Amino acid sequence: MAEQDPKDSLEAATQATRGLQGLSTELTARVPQLLEAMRSVGTGLELRSTLDRICETAAELAHAAYAAIGVADEGGKGLSDFLTHGVSTEVEAAIGHRPDGHHGLLGALLHDPAPVKLADLTADPRFAGFPPGHPPMRTFLGVPIRVQGEIFGNLYLAEKDGGGEFTDYDLHMVRVLATEAGIAIGNARLYEAARQRERWIDGSVAVTTALLSGGDADDALTVVAEQARHLAASAAGIVLLPAEGGGLEVVAVSADEPSAPLGVIIGPESPVVAKLLAGEAVFTDDSATDFRMVTRLAHRFGPSMLLPLHSGGRVLGALATPRARGDRPFTETERTLATQFASQAALALMMAEAQRDRERLAVYEDRDRIARDLHDLVIQRLFATGMMLESAQRRSVVPEVQTGVGRAVDELDVTLQEIRTAIFALQQEPAEAPAGLRTRVLREINMAAVPLGFKPSHRFLGPVDSLVGELTGKNLIAALREALSNAFRHAGASRIDVVVDATATLPDGRDAVRLSVADDGVGIPEGGRRSGLRNLARRAESLGGASWFGPGIADDGGGTTVVWEAPL
């Protein structure tokens, strides 16, 4: 759709004013005012400000107390937006819902777009009454607004100043203004569409950069959720990935308030999940009343877009952008742009997955090499050293020397056992992780021992395996992994204590499980990066818990203690 030529604007205005010829000198005297109004309407490119300016200009031109523009929805069966001039914010709040265009005089004018001039709108048979709090109105003028031959909506005026009726002169001038308004709206729409496409493209670039940056995967998925929420002007942005047992799992959320807990799984029996996993997008104008939306979260939202993240014939997950109840539905343009955004995000997600696979393969190869070196070199040398010490112990006649050498041999035995445990952890695949929470915690500790150069101490309080549920346990393991990773990468610690307490209590009295990871490292510097700590907090808050950090376990109080807790 190309921008309209100024010559077309002049010709349209000339055609609209042709009916003014031969009329009274009163109308002729008002032509300069009309031309100034047309100039005012044509300035600016923002659609919303253009509509506001049309309302204000029309009210001034026709000396009306109130003006409004009803914007037709894409099907032309109702109003998608309703802008007013002359109605205060307090009155709008008292009225409540704005007209939907499905009934009453405004609905009739939408379905039969023709100029209307009424001395008393309340006497018109199409009038359906005012809602409570609506200001009284009697005189009325309605003119359709067309953009490139198609109905955009209607311009409404009410309550002529001084209590008189709107005249034919008013009608003619407002029709001319509506013609110019159609041209201005068309140009504003073009500008808005270009800006909208630009924003979605910029969002796609941000997502691709985040996914391919090699940073934290949770952070990258959160960027996807945040960008989708911002671009779609939705109440939340939610990223879901396939769950191990089927269905989709919530892995990233962007919202003012936690609206979809991280880790929640929507089962494969959901009609929406079935469509998404089949690569089909799902659109709804009201999630709360759509029978396909079977989750307990659906009642909070209105219009929603649920888009598959598919690329190369694979469905990698899904993206949801629900709006609040009562918000306007998504337009066809928004649906198209969001679908393209999801496709770009899926492609970036696939490329990031391939990149992580390459990095994981390199890590596995390195782990295999380290395991072989530990087994073939370190263990053999330590074993030989132990044999030499035992031989020296037998030859020594000094009791103190025999005792000291014996202790050294015992320490070597313990060291050999720890190295064998580390070798086993290095050779173990992630899929081999046992189901029990206690054993999963131990596995994470053993895995962390290799890069740390020492094994963190651990302690369990209470029956953690029987009390902690699967969802909470899964998030606790992720929190432990994040805390140990931060300690290795940033803390420079020589000691780490891990405590899993299934007998803890939240401030509100609920039973909880609490994870504490304390180190004697350098602590968290002022202004340092906090993305890992934010991840911990998001996981805890999504379950109704909390996460924080404090002083560590160094002798001088240095280091860091990270605490993560969630209700049982």
C-alpha positions as CSV (number, residue, x, y, z in Angstrom):
1,M,0.0,0.0,0.0
2,A,1.7,3.2,-1.2
3,E,1.4,6.7,0.3
4,Q,-1.3,8.8,-1.3
5,D,-0.1,11.6,-3.6
6,P,-0.8,15.2,-2.5
7,K,-2.6,15.7,-5.8
8,D,-5.0,12.9,-4.9
9,S,-5.6,14.6,-1.5
10,L,-6.4,17.9,-3.3
11,E,-8.7,16.2,-5.8
12,A,-10.6,14.4,-3.0
13,A,-11.0,17.7,-1.1
14,T,-12.1,19.4,-4.3
15,Q,-14.8,16.7,-5.0
16,A,-16.0,16.9,-1.4
17,T,-16.2,20.7,-1.5
18,R,-18.0,20.8,-4.8
19,G,-21.3,20.6,-3.0
20,L,-20.5,23.8,-1.1
21,Q,-20.7,25.9,-4.2
22,G,-23.7,28.2,-4.3
23,L,-24.4,27.9,-0.6
24,S,-24.6,30.8,1.8
25,T,-21.9,33.4,2.6
26,E,-21.9,31.9,6.2
27,L,-20.4,28.7,4.8
28,T,-18.0,30.6,2.5
29,A,-16.7,32.5,5.5
30,R,-16.0,29.2,7.3
31,V,-13.9,27.8,4.4
32,P,-10.6,29.2,5.8
33,Q,-11.4,27.5,9.0
34,L,-12.1,24.3,7.1
35,L,-8.8,24.6,5.2
36,E,-6.9,25.1,8.5
37,A,-8.7,22.1,10.0
38,M,-7.6,20.0,7.0
39,R,-4.0,21.2,7.3
40,S,-4.1,20.3,11.0
41,V,-5.4,16.8,10.4
42,G,-2.8,16.1,7.8
43,T,0.2,16.8,10.1
44,G,2.0,14.0,12.0
45,L,2.3,10.4,11.2
46,E,1.5,8.6,14.5
47,L,-1.9,6.9,14.1
48,R,-3.1,7.4,17.6
49,S,-2.2,11.1,17.7
50,T,-3.8,11.5,14.2
51,L,-7.1,10.1,15.4
52,D,-7.0,12.3,18.5
53,R,-6.3,15.3,16.4
54,I,-9.2,14.5,14.0
55,C,-11.6,14.3,17.0
56,E,-10.4,17.6,18.4
57,T,-10.4,19.4,15.0
58,A,-13.9,18.1,14.1
59,A,-15.3,19.3,17.4
60,E,-13.9,22.7,16.9
61,L,-15.0,22.9,13.3
62,A,-18.6,22.0,14.0
63,H,-18.8,23.7,17.5
64,A,-19.6,20.4,19.2
65,A,-19.1,19.6,22.9
66,Y,-18.2,15.9,22.2
67,A,-16.5,14.1,19.4
68,A,-15.5,10.4,18.9
69,I,-14.1,8.0,16.3
70,G,-15.2,4.4,16.3
71,V,-12.6,2.2,14.5
72,A,-14.1,-0.8,12.8
73,D,-12.6,-4.2,13.4
74,E,-11.1,-6.3,10.6
75,G,-14.4,-8.0,9.8
76,G,-16.3,-4.7,9.9
77,K,-18.9,-6.2,12.3
78,G,-17.9,-4.3,15.4
79,L,-15.6,-1.6,16.9
80,S,-12.0,-2.5,17.7
81,D,-11.3,1.0,19.3
82,F,-13.2,4.0,20.4
83,L,-11.5,7.4,20.9
84,T,-13.3,10.4,22.5
85,H,-12.8,14.1,22.8
86,G,-14.6,16.2,25.5
87,V,-15.2,13.3,27.8
88,S,-13.2,13.5,31.0
89,T,-11.2,10.6,32.4
90,E,-13.5,10.4,35.4
91,V,-16.6,10.1,33.2
92,E,-14.9,7.5,31.0
93,A,-14.1,5.5,34.2
94,A,-17.8,5.8,35.3
95,I,-19.1,4.6,32.0
96,G,-16.8,1.5,32.0
97,H,-16.8,-0.5,28.8
98,R,-16.6,1.4,25.6
99,P,-19.1,0.8,22.7
100,D,-18.4,-2.5,20.8
101,G,-20.5,-1.5,17.7
102,H,-22.7,-4.6,17.8
103,H,-25.9,-2.8,18.7
104,G,-27.5,0.6,19.1
105,L,-27.1,3.7,16.9
106,L,-23.3,3.3,16.6
107,G,-23.7,-0.3,15.5
108,A,-26.3,0.7,12.9
109,L,-24.0,3.4,11.5
110,L,-21.2,0.9,11.3
111,H,-23.3,-1.5,9.2
112,D,-24.8,1.2,7.1
113,P,-22.1,3.8,6.7
114,A,-23.9,6.9,5.6
115,P,-23.9,10.5,6.9
116,V,-26.5,11.0,9.7
117,K,-27.8,14.2,11.2
118,L,-30.2,14.0,14.1
119,A,-32.0,16.7,16.2
120,D,-32.5,14.2,19.0
121,L,-30.7,10.9,18.9
122,T,-32.7,9.5,21.8
123,A,-35.8,9.7,19.6
124,D,-34.2,7.6,16.8
125,P,-35.5,4.0,16.7
126,R,-32.0,2.7,16.5
127,F,-31.0,4.3,19.8
128,A,-30.5,1.6,22.6
129,G,-30.0,3.9,25.6
130,F,-27.0,5.3,27.4
131,P,-25.0,3.3,29.9
132,P,-24.8,4.5,33.5
133,G,-22.6,7.5,34.0
134,H,-22.9,8.6,30.4
135,P,-23.3,12.4,29.9
136,P,-26.6,13.5,28.4
137,M,-26.5,14.0,24.6
138,R,-29.2,15.1,22.1
139,T,-28.0,16.6,18.9
140,F,-25.9,14.2,16.8
141,L,-23.8,14.1,13.6
142,G,-22.2,10.9,12.2
143,V,-20.0,10.7,9.1
144,P,-18.2,7.6,7.8
145,I,-14.4,7.7,7.4
146,R,-13.0,5.8,4.4
147,V,-9.4,4.9,3.8
148,Q,-8.6,4.0,0.2
149,G,-12.3,3.2,-0.5
150,E,-12.7,0.9,2.6
151,I,-14.6,1.8,5.7
152,F,-12.2,2.7,8.5
153,G,-14.9,3.7,11.0
154,N,-17.1,6.6,11.8
155,L,-16.6,10.2,13.1
156,Y,-19.3,11.1,15.6
157,L,-20.2,14.6,17.0
158,A,-22.7,15.4,19.7
159,E,-24.2,18.4,21.5
160,K,-23.9,21.5,19.4
161,D,-22.7,24.5,21.3
162,G,-25.5,26.8,22.4
163,G,-28.1,24.1,22.4
164,G,-28.9,24.4,18.7
165,E,-28.9,21.6,16.1
166,F,-26.2,20.7,13.7
167,T,-26.7,22.4,10.3
168,D,-26.3,21.2,6.7
169,Y,-23.2,23.4,6.7
170,D,-21.8,21.5,9.6
171,L,-22.5,18.2,7.8
172,H,-20.8,19.3,4.6
173,M,-17.7,20.6,6.3
174,V,-17.3,17.5,8.5
175,R,-17.7,15.3,5.4
176,V,-14.8,17.2,3.8
177,L,-12.8,16.8,7.0
178,A,-13.6,13.1,7.0
179,T,-12.2,12.8,3.5
180,E,-9.0,14.5,4.5
181,A,-9.0,12.4,7.7
182,G,-9.1,9.2,5.6
183,I,-6.0,10.3,3.7
184,A,-4.2,11.2,6.9
185,I,-5.2,7.9,8.5
186,G,-4.0,6.0,5.4
187,N,-0.6,7.6,5.7
188,A,-0.4,7.1,9.4
189,R,-1.3,3.4,8.9
190,L,1.5,3.0,6.4
191,Y,4.0,4.7,8.8
192,E,2.7,2.6,11.8
193,A,3.0,-0.6,9.8
194,A,6.6,0.2,8.8
195,R,7.4,1.1,12.4
196,Q,5.8,-2.1,13.6
197,R,7.7,-4.3,11.1
198,E,10.9,-2.5,12.1
199,R,10.3,-3.2,15.8
200,W,9.6,-6.9,15.2
201,I,12.8,-7.2,13.0
202,D,14.8,-5.5,15.8
203,G,13.3,-8.0,18.3
204,S,14.2,-10.9,16.1
205,V,17.8,-9.6,15.9
206,A,18.0,-9.3,19.7
207,V,16.7,-12.8,20.2
208,T,19.1,-14.3,17.7
209,T,22.0,-12.4,19.3
210,A,21.0,-13.7,22.8
211,L,20.6,-17.3,21.7
212,L,23.9,-17.4,19.8
213,S,26.0,-15.5,22.3
214,G,27.0,-18.6,24.1
215,G,25.7,-17.3,27.4
216,D,23.3,-18.8,29.9
217,A,20.5,-20.7,28.1
218,D,17.8,-19.6,30.7
219,D,18.8,-15.9,30.1
220,A,18.5,-16.4,26.3
221,L,15.0,-17.9,26.6
222,T,14.0,-15.1,28.9
223,V,15.1,-12.6,26.2
224,V,12.7,-14.4,23.8
225,A,9.8,-14.1,26.3
226,E,10.6,-10.4,27.1
227,Q,10.9,-9.4,23.4
228,A,7.7,-11.3,22.4
229,R,5.8,-9.7,25.3
230,H,7.0,-6.2,24.4
231,L,6.4,-6.5,20.7
232,A,3.0,-8.0,21.0
233,A,1.9,-5.5,23.7
234,S,0.8,-8.5,25.8
235,A,0.4,-9.1,29.5
236,A,3.0,-11.9,29.4
237,G,5.5,-13.6,27.2
238,I,5.9,-17.4,27.9
239,V,8.3,-19.8,26.3
240,L,7.5,-23.6,26.5
241,L,9.7,-26.5,25.5
242,P,8.8,-30.2,25.1
243,A,8.7,-32.0,28.4
244,E,10.3,-35.4,28.9
245,G,7.0,-37.2,29.5
246,G,5.1,-35.4,26.8
247,G,3.4,-32.1,26.6
248,L,5.1,-28.7,27.0
249,E,7.0,-27.2,30.0
250,V,7.1,-23.5,30.9
251,V,10.9,-22.6,30.8
252,A,10.8,-18.8,30.6
253,V,8.3,-16.1,31.6
254,S,8.2,-12.4,31.3
255,A,5.4,-10.7,33.2
256,D,4.8,-7.9,35.8
257,E,3.5,-10.6,38.1
258,P,4.3,-14.3,38.1
259,S,1.5,-15.7,35.9
260,A,2.9,-19.0,34.8
261,P,5.2,-20.8,37.2
262,L,8.5,-22.0,35.8
263,G,8.5,-25.8,35.4
264,V,4.8,-26.2,35.0
265,I,4.0,-28.9,32.4
266,I,0.9,-28.7,30.2
267,G,0.0,-32.3,29.3
268,P,-0.3,-33.7,25.8
269,E,-4.0,-34.2,26.3
270,S,-4.5,-30.4,25.9
271,P,-6.0,-29.6,22.4
272,V,-3.8,-26.6,22.2
273,V,-0.6,-28.6,23.0
274,A,-1.5,-31.1,20.3
275,K,-1.9,-28.4,17.7
276,L,1.3,-26.7,18.7
277,L,3.4,-29.9,18.7
278,A,1.9,-30.5,15.2
279,G,3.3,-27.2,14.1
280,E,0.0,-25.3,14.0
281,A,-0.5,-21.8,15.5
282,V,-3.5,-21.2,17.8
283,F,-5.3,-17.8,18.1
284,T,-8.1,-16.9,20.4
285,D,-10.0,-13.7,21.2
286,D,-10.7,-14.8,24.8
287,S,-8.7,-17.5,26.6
288,A,-11.0,-17.5,29.5
289,T,-14.0,-18.8,27.5
290,D,-12.2,-20.9,24.8
291,F,-12.8,-24.6,25.5
292,R,-9.4,-25.5,24.1
293,M,-7.7,-23.6,26.9
294,V,-7.7,-26.2,29.7
295,T,-5.0,-24.8,31.9
296,R,-5.7,-23.1,35.3
297,L,-4.0,-19.9,33.9
298,A,-6.4,-19.4,31.0
299,H,-9.1,-17.6,33.0
300,R,-6.6,-14.7,33.6
301,F,-6.2,-13.8,30.0
302,G,-8.2,-12.6,27.0
303,P,-6.8,-12.5,23.4
304,S,-3.9,-14.9,23.0
305,M,-1.4,-16.0,20.4
306,L,0.2,-19.4,20.8
307,L,2.8,-20.0,18.2
308,P,4.9,-23.1,17.5
309,L,8.7,-22.7,17.4
310,H,9.4,-24.9,14.4
311,S,12.2,-24.9,12.0
312,G,13.5,-27.5,9.6
313,G,10.5,-29.7,10.1
314,R,11.1,-29.9,13.9
315,V,8.9,-28.4,16.6
316,L,11.3,-27.1,19.2
317,G,8.7,-25.6,21.5
318,A,6.1,-22.9,21.7
319,L,5.7,-19.2,22.4
320,A,2.6,-17.7,24.1
321,T,1.7,-14.0,24.2
322,P,-1.6,-13.6,26.1
323,R,-3.2,-10.2,26.6
324,A,-5.3,-9.2,29.7
325,R,-9.0,-9.8,29.7
326,G,-10.9,-7.0,27.9
327,D,-7.9,-6.0,25.7
328,R,-8.3,-5.7,22.0
329,P,-7.8,-8.8,19.9
330,F,-4.7,-9.3,17.8
331,T,-4.9,-8.0,14.3
332,E,-4.0,-10.1,11.2
333,T,-0.9,-8.0,10.8
334,E,0.2,-8.7,14.4
335,R,-0.5,-12.4,13.9
336,T,1.6,-12.5,10.8
337,L,4.5,-10.6,12.3
338,A,4.4,-12.7,15.5
339,T,4.4,-15.9,13.4
340,Q,7.5,-14.7,11.5
341,F,9.1,-13.7,14.8
342,A,8.5,-17.2,16.2
343,S,10.0,-18.8,13.1
344,Q,13.1,-16.6,13.4
345,A,13.4,-17.5,17.1
346,A,13.0,-21.2,16.3
347,L,15.8,-21.0,13.7
348,A,18.1,-19.2,16.2
349,L,17.1,-21.8,18.8
350,M,18.1,-24.6,16.5
351,M,21.4,-22.9,15.6
352,A,22.1,-22.4,19.4
353,E,21.2,-26.0,20.0
354,A,23.7,-27.2,17.4
355,Q,26.3,-24.8,18.8
356,R,25.7,-26.2,22.3
357,D,25.9,-29.8,21.0
358,R,29.3,-29.0,19.5
359,E,30.4,-27.5,22.8
360,R,29.0,-30.4,24.7
361,L,30.8,-32.9,22.5
362,A,34.1,-31.0,23.1
363,V,33.4,-31.1,26.8
364,Y,32.7,-34.8,26.7
365,E,35.9,-35.4,24.8
366,D,37.8,-33.3,27.3
367,R,36.2,-35.2,30.2
368,D,37.2,-38.5,28.6
369,R,40.7,-37.3,28.3
370,I,40.8,-36.1,31.9
371,A,39.3,-39.4,33.1
372,R,41.9,-41.4,31.2
373,D,44.7,-39.2,32.5
374,L,43.4,-39.5,36.1
375,H,43.2,-43.3,35.8
376,D,46.3,-44.0,33.8
377,L,48.7,-41.5,35.4
378,V,47.5,-39.9,38.6
379,I,46.0,-43.0,40.3
380,Q,49.0,-45.2,39.2
381,R,51.5,-42.7,40.6
382,L,49.5,-42.2,43.9
383,F,49.2,-46.0,44.2
384,A,53.0,-46.3,43.7
385,T,53.6,-43.6,46.2
386,G,51.5,-45.4,48.7
387,M,53.4,-48.6,48.2
388,M,56.7,-46.8,48.8
389,L,55.3,-45.2,52.0
390,E,54.1,-48.6,53.3
391,S,57.6,-50.0,52.6
392,A,59.2,-47.1,54.4
393,Q,56.8,-47.6,57.3
394,R,57.8,-51.3,57.7
395,R,61.5,-50.4,57.7
396,S,61.2,-47.6,60.2
397,V,61.9,-48.3,63.9
398,V,60.7,-44.9,65.1
399,P,57.1,-45.1,66.3
400,E,56.3,-41.5,65.5
401,V,57.5,-42.0,61.9
402,Q,55.4,-45.2,61.6
403,T,52.3,-43.4,62.9
404,G,52.8,-40.3,60.6
405,V,53.5,-42.5,57.5
406,G,50.4,-44.5,58.3
407,R,48.2,-41.4,58.4
408,A,49.7,-40.3,55.1
409,V,48.9,-43.7,53.6
410,D,45.3,-43.5,54.9
411,E,44.9,-40.0,53.3
412,L,46.2,-41.4,50.0
413,D,43.6,-44.1,50.2
414,V,40.8,-41.5,50.7
415,T,42.3,-39.4,47.8
416,L,42.3,-42.4,45.5
417,Q,38.7,-43.1,46.3
418,E,37.7,-39.5,45.6
419,I,39.5,-39.6,42.3
420,R,37.7,-42.8,41.3
421,T,34.4,-41.1,42.2
422,A,35.4,-38.2,40.1
423,I,36.3,-40.5,37.2
424,F,32.9,-42.2,37.5
425,A,31.2,-38.8,37.4
426,L,33.2,-37.7,34.3
427,Q,32.2,-40.9,32.5
428,Q,28.5,-40.7,33.4
429,E,26.0,-39.4,30.9
430,P,23.4,-36.8,32.2
431,A,20.6,-39.2,31.3
432,E,22.0,-41.7,33.8
433,A,21.1,-39.5,36.7
434,P,19.2,-41.4,39.4
435,A,15.6,-40.4,40.2
436,G,16.1,-39.7,44.0
437,L,16.7,-36.1,45.0
438,R,19.5,-37.1,47.4
439,T,21.4,-38.9,44.7
440,R,20.8,-36.2,42.2
441,V,22.3,-33.7,44.7
442,L,25.3,-35.9,45.3
443,R,25.8,-36.3,41.5
444,E,25.9,-32.5,41.1
445,I,28.4,-32.2,43.9
446,N,30.6,-34.9,42.4
447,M,30.4,-33.3,39.0
448,A,31.4,-29.9,40.4
449,A,34.3,-31.4,42.3
450,V,36.3,-31.9,39.0
451,P,36.5,-28.2,37.9
452,L,36.7,-27.0,41.5
453,G,39.6,-29.2,42.4
454,F,38.0,-30.3,45.6
455,K,34.7,-31.9,46.7
456,P,32.1,-29.6,48.4
457,S,30.9,-30.9,51.7
458,H,27.2,-31.8,51.9
459,R,24.5,-32.4,54.5
460,F,20.8,-33.5,54.3
461,L,18.2,-32.7,56.9
462,G,14.9,-34.6,56.9
463,P,13.6,-37.1,54.4
464,V,14.3,-35.1,51.2
465,D,13.4,-37.9,48.8
466,S,9.9,-38.5,50.2
467,L,9.0,-34.9,51.0
468,V,10.2,-32.9,48.0
469,G,8.0,-33.2,44.9
470,E,9.3,-33.7,41.4
471,L,8.7,-30.1,40.2
472,T,10.3,-28.5,43.3
473,G,13.1,-31.1,43.2
474,K,13.8,-30.3,39.6
475,N,14.1,-26.6,40.3
476,L,16.2,-27.2,43.4
477,I,18.7,-29.2,41.3
478,A,18.8,-26.4,38.7
479,A,19.4,-23.9,41.5
480,L,22.2,-26.1,43.0
481,R,23.9,-26.3,39.6
482,E,23.7,-22.6,39.1
483,A,25.1,-21.9,42.6
484,L,28.0,-24.3,42.2
485,S,28.7,-22.9,38.7
486,N,28.8,-19.4,40.1
487,A,31.2,-20.5,42.9
488,F,33.5,-22.1,40.3
489,R,33.5,-19.3,37.8
490,H,33.5,-16.3,40.1
491,A,34.2,-17.1,43.7
492,G,37.7,-18.5,43.7
493,A,36.6,-20.6,46.7
494,S,38.6,-23.3,48.5
495,R,35.7,-24.6,50.5
496,I,32.0,-25.0,49.7
497,D,29.3,-26.4,52.0
498,V,26.0,-27.6,50.6
499,V,22.9,-28.1,52.8
500,V,19.5,-29.5,51.7
501,D,17.0,-29.0,54.6
502,A,13.6,-30.6,54.1
503,T,12.5,-29.5,57.6
504,A,12.6,-25.7,56.9
505,T,9.6,-23.3,57.3
506,L,8.7,-20.3,55.2
507,P,7.9,-17.0,57.0
508,D,4.2,-17.6,56.5
509,G,4.4,-21.0,58.3
510,R,4.4,-23.3,55.3
511,D,6.7,-26.3,55.3
512,A,9.5,-25.9,52.8
513,V,12.8,-27.2,51.5
514,R,15.8,-24.9,51.8
515,L,19.0,-25.2,49.8
516,S,22.1,-23.4,51.1
517,V,25.4,-23.2,49.2
518,A,28.1,-21.4,51.2
519,D,31.7,-20.6,50.1
520,D,34.8,-18.8,51.4
521,G,35.5,-17.0,48.1
522,V,35.8,-13.4,47.1
523,G,32.1,-12.6,47.5
524,I,29.9,-10.8,45.1
525,P,31.4,-7.5,43.9
526,E,29.4,-4.3,43.8
527,G,27.9,-3.8,40.4
528,G,28.7,-7.3,39.3
529,R,26.6,-9.4,37.0
530,R,23.5,-10.8,38.7
531,S,21.9,-12.9,35.9
532,G,22.5,-16.2,37.7
533,L,21.0,-14.9,41.0
534,R,18.0,-13.5,39.1
535,N,17.5,-17.0,37.6
536,L,17.5,-18.5,41.1
537,A,15.0,-15.9,42.3
538,R,12.7,-16.5,39.3
539,R,12.7,-20.2,39.9
540,A,11.9,-19.8,43.6
541,E,9.2,-17.1,43.1
542,S,7.4,-19.2,40.5
543,L,6.9,-21.9,43.1
544,G,5.9,-19.5,45.9
545,G,9.3,-19.4,47.5
546,A,12.3,-17.0,47.6
547,S,16.1,-16.8,47.0
548,W,18.7,-14.5,48.5
549,F,22.4,-14.3,49.3
550,G,24.5,-13.2,52.3
551,P,27.9,-13.5,53.9
552,G,30.0,-16.7,53.3
553,I,32.0,-19.0,55.5
554,A,35.5,-17.5,55.4
555,D,37.1,-16.8,58.7
556,D,36.8,-13.1,58.2
557,G,33.1,-13.4,57.1
558,G,34.0,-13.2,53.4
559,G,32.5,-15.4,50.7
560,T,28.9,-15.8,49.7
561,T,26.0,-17.9,51.0
562,V,23.2,-18.5,48.5
563,V,19.9,-19.6,49.9
564,W,17.0,-21.0,47.8
565,E,13.7,-22.2,49.3
566,A,10.3,-23.3,48.1
567,P,7.2,-24.7,49.8
568,L,6.8,-28.5,49.9
